[in-house]
Every structure is written in C-alpha cells, then in structure tokens.
Amino acid sequence: MEELRLSVKDKQDARMALLNYYSSECIAHGAYFMALAVGFFGLVQASPRILEFAAGVASPTLPKEFVMRVVLSLMASGFISLIIYVLVRAIFWGYLTSAIIKVKPKEGSEVGSEPETTVTFMRQLHEACFDYVKRKHGILIKLLRVRLALIWLGLFVVFLIISVILLYVP
C-alpha cells in the first residue's frame, strides 16, 4: 500500500498543500466580494439607463413606474442572492481550512473512488475534511449542492417579492 511508504514529512507536506489550497480559495472568495462591491456600484451607476431602457421596451399598457420597480426588484434580488451564495461558499472554504488542521485522514477503503482514479493521501485528507464539515455544518453542504439549485431560485423569488413590496410601501 502506498500509505505505508509515506513518511511523517510527506504527510505533513500533503496537509500543508491542502491548507494552502483551501486558503487560496478563501482569498479568492474575498476577491469575489470585492468584485461584487465594484459590480454593485456599477449597477447603481447604470441603473437609470437600464430602467429607462426597460420602461421604453415594456408594453404601453403597463405603467412606466411599475415596470421600473419590477426591473429594480429583479436587479436587487439577483444581486442579493449572488452575495448570499458567495458568502456561503466563503464560509464553507473557511470551515475546510480550519478542519485540515485537526482531522485524521480516512483509510483507503473508506474513500469512495471511481475505477479510473487513484486514492492518494491528499484525497484521504480532503474527504476527511469534507466529512468533518458535513457533520458539523451540514446545512452549508445542502445549500451548495447543484441539484438543490431550487433553493437559490426560491431565495431569488423571496427577495424579489420582498423588494417589490418594499418599493410599493410609501
């Protein structure tokens, strides 16, 4: 077995490599937040033009103010949903970063693998970290799953409804 030939230094190097990877993901998500901040100010700057365009394209039977409010609500809802998604991902990578310090690697037989992949020590460590985060913070994993994308659609609709209501309140 390959694990038996790894020295303590090799195992520590693998842990450090994963720690660097997780840390770089955290830093990247910080950059995503900066990009969202710049995007927000750009959206605020461009919103009068977007609203005028939407009001001009909309059906003449719809009031101009209604169209502008709906478009503004769509923009706000999409932006808020995107911020929450990036925030959940940043928290997830942060939890993985803290988990790598304390988890024990999985055994080779515990790691689920496809026939064409190799079970490496790094993969054993990564899956142990992922399982640790899943046990401790399972809701994050559920929120990040692609097949549960309807949660994000629902979140978008909820923010859309809230923002439309808030725009109509005097």
C-alpha positions in Angstrom: 0.0 0.0 0.0 1.2 3.4 -0.9 0.2 5.0 2.5 2.7 2.8 4.3 5.6 4.3 2.4 4.8 7.9 3.3 7.0 9.5 5.9 5.7 11.9 8.5 7.2 14.7 6.5 5.3 13.6 3.4 2.1 13.5 5.3 2.8 16.9 6.8 3.6 18.3 3.3 0.3 16.9 2.0 -1.6 18.6 4.8 0.2 21.9 4.1 -0.5 21.6 0.4 -4.2 21.2 1.2 -4.1 24.1 3.7 -2.6 26.3 1.0 -5.3 25.2 -1.5 -8.1 25.9 1.0 -6.5 29.2 2.0 -6.2 30.3 -1.7 -9.9 29.5 -2.1 -10.7 31.7 0.9 -8.6 34.5 -0.6 -10.4 34.1 -4.0 -13.8 34.4 -2.3 -12.6 37.6 -0.7 -11.7 38.8 -4.2 -15.2 37.8 -5.3 -16.7 40.1 -2.6 -14.5 42.9 -3.8 -15.8 42.3 -7.4 -19.4 42.2 -6.1 -18.8 45.6 -4.4 -17.4 47.1 -7.6 -20.3 45.5 -9.5 -22.8 46.9 -7.1 -21.5 50.5 -7.6 -21.5 49.9 -11.4 -25.1 48.6 -11.2 -26.1 51.7 -9.2 -24.4 53.9 -11.8 -26.0 52.1 -14.7 -29.5 51.6 -13.2 -31.1 54.8 -14.5 -30.2 53.8 -18.1 -31.3 50.2 -17.5 -34.6 51.4 -16.0 -35.2 53.8 -18.9 -34.5 51.1 -21.4 -36.8 48.7 -19.7 -39.6 51.3 -19.5 -39.2 52.0 -23.2 -39.3 48.3 -24.2 -42.2 47.3 -22.0 -45.8 47.1 -23.1 -47.5 50.5 -23.4 -50.4 49.2 -21.3 -48.1 48.8 -18.3 -47.4 51.9 -16.2 -43.8 53.1 -16.5 -43.4 53.3 -12.8 -44.5 49.6 -12.4 -42.0 48.4 -15.0 -39.2 50.4 -13.4 -40.0 49.0 -10.0 -40.1 45.4 -11.2 -36.8 45.7 -13.0 -35.2 47.3 -10.0 -36.6 44.5 -7.9 -35.2 41.9 -10.3 -31.7 43.5 -10.2 -31.7 43.8 -6.4 -33.0 40.2 -5.9 -30.4 38.8 -8.2 -27.6 40.7 -6.6 -28.7 39.7 -3.0 -28.9 36.1 -4.0 -25.5 36.2 -5.5 -24.0 37.8 -2.4 -25.5 35.1 -0.2 -24.2 32.4 -2.5 -20.7 33.7 -2.4 -20.9 34.2 1.4 -22.0 30.6 1.9 -19.1 29.4 -0.3 -16.6 31.5 1.6 -17.8 30.2 4.9 -17.6 26.6 3.6 -14.0 27.1 2.4 -13.2 28.7 5.8 -14.5 25.6 7.6 -12.4 23.4 5.4 -9.4 25.5 6.2 -9.9 25.0 9.9 -10.7 21.3 9.5 -7.5 20.4 7.8 -5.6 21.2 11.0 -7.4 18.7 13.1 -8.8 15.8 11.0 -7.4 12.3 10.8 -7.1 11.1 7.2 -9.6 8.5 6.0 -8.4 4.9 5.4 -8.0 3.9 1.8 -11.0 1.6 1.9 -13.3 4.4 3.3 -12.6 6.7 0.3 -15.1 6.2 -2.5 -13.4 6.3 -5.8 -14.1 5.8 -9.4 -12.2 3.0 -11.2 -10.0 5.4 -13.1 -8.9 7.4 -10.1 -6.2 6.8 -7.5 -6.7 7.1 -3.8 -3.9 9.3 -2.6 -3.1 10.6 0.8 -4.3 14.1 -0.2 -7.6 12.7 -1.3 -8.0 10.9 2.0 -7.3 14.1 3.9 -9.7 16.1 1.7 -12.5 13.7 2.1 -11.9 13.6 5.8 -12.2 17.4 5.9 -15.3 17.4 3.8 -16.9 14.8 6.0 -16.0 16.8 9.1 -17.6 19.9 7.7 -20.6 17.9 6.5 -21.1 16.5 10.0 -20.6 19.8 11.8 -22.2 22.2 9.3 -24.4 20.0 7.1 -26.7 22.9 6.1 -23.9 24.5 4.1 -23.4 21.4 2.1 -27.1 21.2 1.3 -27.1 24.9 0.2 -24.1 24.4 -2.1 -25.4 21.3 -3.9 -26.1 21.8 -7.6 -29.1 19.5 -7.5 -30.7 21.7 -4.9 -30.5 24.8 -7.1 -34.2 25.3 -6.5 -33.2 26.7 -3.1 -31.4 29.5 -4.8 -34.3 30.1 -7.2 -36.6 30.2 -4.2 -34.3 32.6 -2.5 -34.3 34.8 -5.6 -38.1 34.8 -5.7 -38.4 35.6 -2.0 -36.0 38.6 -2.3 -37.9 39.7 -5.4 -41.2 39.6 -3.6 -39.8 41.5 -0.6 -38.2 44.1 -2.8 -41.4 44.7 -4.8 -43.3 45.1 -1.6 -40.7 47.5 -0.2 -40.8 49.6 -3.3 -44.6 50.0 -3.1 -44.6 51.0 0.6 -44.6 54.8 0.8 
